[in-house]
Amino acid sequence: MRAENSATRTSAIAVVADPAVTPHPTSAASSPAGSSTASPASSSAVSSTASPAGPSADSSAVSSAAPSAGRSGTVLAGLGVVAFSLTFPATAWGLESFGPWSLVALRSVLAALVAGGVLLAARVPLPARRHWAGLAVVGGGVVVGFPLLTTLALQTSTTSHAAVVVGLLPLTTAVLGSLRTGERPSRAFWIAALAGAAVVIAFTVQQSGGALTTGDLYLFGALLVCAAGYTEGGRLARVMPGWQVIGWALVLCLPLAVAGSLIALPLEPVHLNAHGVLGLVWVAAGSTFLGLYVWYRGMAAIGVARASQLQLAQPLLTLVWSFLLLGEELSAAAPVAAVAVLVCIAATQRAGRGTVRRSRTVRSGREARTVRS
């Protein structure tokens, strides 16, 4: 009887894995429910942590894995922010050669062809039926909605102004992420997030003279659809690799993008130049595919709310790119806003890290108690 209890405890701990801590690149999306995907090495490693203490041993194993996963997730999400910060300057370049509707349609077609080629080469199976609705939200938000609305906004707004307005995206994503995924960041996190949003709003009002334009309305709509796409993509990235999330979302939107290209190209003039081609290539391959790949992978590791706050740096990075690539002038308030936003980012990451560790420990202890009972 004692040997049987020991074996039961060992096997129970082996299956108490947190997908947000160590997401498997393929098994969660393709394995049948309830099947075990742990390798012999990983099983023995987990089993070796088993002891009569039960939950405490399992909690210490999870806690030791959390810091490394958090660091790598932060780096990946940060790389995504750098890629996104180049989107507006690249879009402005693209508009030198293409009309707004043509540019959005072509970037989606090119990105979908890249993603489809990678998925085909890797022989990735189709996602489970239950994931297609979420992929449609990702496609509608980050593949179609956000690029279209921001491109329309950039016809009347400067890239620096648009970047600062979109600085509200972190708070919007954190709110939707909390509602959709059940994440509960700490009070300190929300205080820092609201402070960062307040800095962005104050900077926007100061730059625009306090008046909203048509471009601002496009940008606020882009905030909502993009936050929804980020939230749903971050949730899906916990059960399938991030590159597959954006890859299948792009493939899902390919028929619409092709139809849009066929309609828009004859109606909008095309004047090819180096800036236009480079801008199109970047927004298709860099921002839409590679940027979202590392972004969703990092978001799956550190959580939607915490990852979203890294985007507080995106408007300030875009201001720098706009100055270097487009020759736009930086206001004297920009450095002050930059320092304030960086302080808020540091505060959200510190507060979010504690929340993630506590939630993982509580969850692992609860699962272990459930298995023993």
Protein Blocks (a to p, Z undefined) as FASTA:
>chain_A
ZZmmmmmmmmmmmmmccfklmccfklmmmgcghiafbdfklmmmmmmmgcfklmmmmmmm
mmmmmmmmmmmmmmmmmmmmmmmmmmmmmmmmmmmmmcfklmmmmmmmmmmmmmmmmmmm
nopacddfklmmmmmmmmmmmmmmmmmmmmmmmmmpcfklmmmmmmmmmmmmmmmmmmmn
opacdfklmmmmmmmmmmmmmmmmmmnnopacfklmmmmmmmmmmmmmmmmmmmmmmmbc
fklmmmmmmmmmmmmmmmmmmmmmmmpccdddfklmmmmmmmmmmmmmmmmmmmmmmmmm
nojklmmmmmmmmmmmmmmmmmmmnopacdfklmmmmmmmmmmmmmmmmmmmmmmmmmmm
mmmmmmmmmmmZZ
